[in-house]
């Protein structure tokens, strides 16, 4: 009686084997791309360059730089808002680079049911 399911003789058909090789290659490429992205830095400014925030590809804040003229003890809220705006924009740039990387890696998978 024949086995149910699986492939005769336990071997995968040629196209399935090729698909597995492609998936493994793509996984390696994605890992390499992710490592490269993590080392990149993304910066953004707010308030006409009064505040600059720098983040890395891991979405960690590397630095925040303030110009002296933006430091006003009478208006701390404005400074806080500028810092938040600069950090959010830098994080958005990092996320955009990540999405672009993933799009390049998975661009050919649009028709697969994953």
Buried (B, 14 or more C-beta within 10 A) or exposed (E): EEEEEEEEEEEEEEEEEEEEEEEEEBEEEBEEBBEEBBEBEBBBBBBEEBBBBBBBBEEEEEEBEBEEEBEEEEEEEEBEBBBEBBBBBBBEBBBEBBEEBBEEBEEEEEEEEE
